[in-house]
């Protein structure tokens, strides 16, 4: 995944302006691509549905204190206002209910918390849409799983 979708995670995590002692949610932590960007002194709770993905994440060398928990982003098992910040990368595009997932992230973060989302969606530009559709069609021919990508999200997500 990192080979084809490499994006520097440091700016994403730096945008959270984390301070020592803060607790951050890494929603859909996956294989831990964000983890090395978290600073020392911060506690990170990485949630994901996949034990195997989190097993890969556990192998990462990180400065922050990391805890892993199996959890569904649409039904996070945390009390309201539990986290000082939250981050998620390339997740909303592949889940069935991104609005519900965002609502859950908002619920479990404290009022005024910074939330960093790295994702992709279908462009509003018709020329770029053509390329996205070509890539989508080609990926199915190359054996990528079908029905997993939700790259056709053209609507704004609102609450």
C-alpha positions as CSV (number, residue, x, y, z in Angstrom):
1,X,0.0,0.0,0.0
2,X,2.7,2.4,1.0
3,X,4.6,1.8,-2.3
4,X,1.6,3.0,-4.4
5,X,0.0,5.5,-2.1
6,X,3.0,7.0,-0.4
7,X,2.2,10.4,1.1
8,X,4.3,11.9,3.8
9,X,2.4,11.5,7.1
10,X,4.5,14.0,9.1
11,X,2.6,17.1,7.9
12,X,-0.8,15.4,8.6
13,X,0.2,14.6,12.2
14,X,2.0,17.9,12.7
15,X,-1.3,19.7,11.8
16,X,-2.7,18.3,15.1
17,X,-0.3,20.5,17.1
18,X,0.1,17.7,19.7
19,X,1.6,18.4,23.1
20,X,3.1,15.9,25.5
21,X,0.4,14.2,27.7
22,X,-2.3,14.5,25.0
23,X,-4.2,11.4,23.8
24,X,-5.0,11.0,20.1
25,X,-7.2,8.6,18.3
26,X,-5.7,7.1,15.1
27,X,-9.0,5.8,13.5
28,X,-8.4,2.8,11.2
29,X,-4.7,2.6,12.1
30,X,-4.2,-0.2,9.6
31,X,-0.5,-1.1,9.3
32,X,0.5,2.0,11.2
33,X,1.6,4.4,8.4
34,X,0.9,7.4,10.7
35,X,2.6,6.0,13.7
36,X,6.2,7.2,13.2
37,X,4.9,10.8,12.8
38,X,3.5,11.0,16.3
39,X,5.8,12.8,18.7
40,X,7.3,11.5,22.0
41,X,5.1,12.1,25.0
42,X,1.9,11.6,23.2
43,X,-0.4,8.6,23.8
44,X,-2.0,7.2,20.6
45,X,-4.9,4.8,20.6
46,X,-4.9,3.0,17.2
47,X,-8.2,1.4,16.3
48,X,-8.9,-1.0,13.4
49,X,-11.2,-3.9,12.6
50,X,-8.2,-6.0,11.4
51,X,-6.0,-7.9,13.9
52,X,-3.6,-8.7,11.1
53,X,-3.2,-5.0,10.1
54,X,-2.6,-4.0,13.7
55,X,0.0,-6.8,14.0
56,X,1.9,-5.1,11.2
57,X,1.5,-1.7,12.9
58,X,3.0,-3.2,16.2
59,X,6.3,-3.7,14.3
60,X,6.7,0.0,13.6
61,X,9.4,1.9,15.5
62,X,7.6,4.8,17.2
63,X,8.4,7.5,19.8
64,X,4.8,7.9,21.1
65,X,3.1,5.5,23.5
66,X,0.8,3.3,21.3
67,X,-2.2,1.2,22.4
68,X,-4.2,-0.9,19.9
69,X,-7.8,-1.8,20.1
70,X,-10.2,-3.6,17.7
71,X,-13.0,-1.3,17.0
72,X,-15.5,-0.2,14.3
73,X,-15.1,3.4,13.3
74,X,-18.9,3.7,13.0
75,X,-19.4,2.4,16.6
76,X,-16.3,3.5,18.6
77,X,-16.2,2.0,22.0
78,X,-15.1,5.1,23.9
79,X,-16.9,7.7,26.0
80,X,-17.7,11.1,24.6
81,X,-14.8,13.6,24.7
82,X,-12.1,11.0,25.3
83,X,-9.4,12.3,22.9
84,X,-7.5,15.6,22.5
85,X,-7.1,15.0,18.7
86,X,-7.8,12.4,16.0
87,X,-6.3,11.4,12.7
88,X,-7.3,9.0,9.9
89,X,-5.8,8.1,6.6
90,X,-7.4,6.7,3.4
91,X,-10.4,5.4,5.4
92,X,-13.5,7.3,4.6
93,X,-13.2,6.3,0.9
94,X,-13.5,2.6,1.7
95,X,-16.2,2.4,4.4
96,X,-19.9,2.2,3.8
97,X,-20.9,5.1,6.1
98,X,-18.3,7.9,6.2
99,X,-20.8,10.3,7.7
100,X,-21.4,8.0,10.7
101,X,-17.6,7.4,11.1
102,X,-17.0,11.2,11.2
103,X,-19.8,11.7,13.6
104,X,-18.2,9.0,15.9
105,X,-14.8,10.7,15.6
106,X,-16.4,14.0,16.6
107,X,-18.3,12.4,19.5
108,X,-15.1,10.9,21.0
109,X,-12.9,14.0,20.6
110,X,-13.1,16.9,22.9
111,X,-14.8,20.2,21.8
112,X,-12.3,22.2,19.8
113,X,-10.1,19.2,19.1
114,X,-8.1,19.1,15.9
115,X,-9.0,16.3,13.5
116,X,-6.7,15.4,10.5
117,X,-8.2,13.4,7.7
118,X,-6.2,12.2,4.7
119,X,-8.4,10.7,2.1
120,X,-9.4,10.8,-1.6
121,X,-12.7,11.1,-3.4
122,X,-13.8,11.5,-7.0
123,X,-12.9,14.9,-8.4
124,X,-15.4,17.5,-9.4
125,X,-13.3,18.1,-12.5
126,X,-14.6,16.0,-15.5
127,X,-11.0,15.6,-16.9
128,X,-9.7,14.2,-13.7
129,X,-12.8,12.0,-13.3
130,X,-11.9,10.4,-16.6
131,X,-8.5,9.4,-15.2
132,X,-10.0,8.2,-12.0
133,X,-12.5,6.0,-13.8
134,X,-9.7,4.7,-16.1
135,X,-7.6,3.8,-13.0
136,X,-10.6,2.2,-11.4
137,X,-11.4,0.1,-14.5
138,X,-7.8,-0.9,-14.9
139,X,-7.4,-1.9,-11.3
140,X,-10.2,-4.4,-11.5
141,X,-8.4,-5.9,-14.5
142,X,-5.2,-6.2,-12.5
143,X,-6.8,-8.2,-9.8
144,X,-7.5,-5.5,-7.2
145,X,-10.5,-6.3,-5.0
146,X,-13.7,-5.0,-6.5
147,X,-16.4,-3.3,-4.5
148,X,-13.9,-2.1,-1.9
149,X,-13.1,1.4,-3.2
150,X,-15.7,4.1,-2.8
151,X,-13.9,6.5,-5.1
152,X,-17.3,7.7,-6.5
153,X,-18.1,9.9,-3.5
154,X,-18.9,13.2,-5.2
155,X,-21.1,14.7,-2.5
156,X,-19.9,16.9,0.4
157,X,-20.1,15.3,3.8
158,X,-22.1,17.5,6.1
159,X,-23.6,17.2,9.6
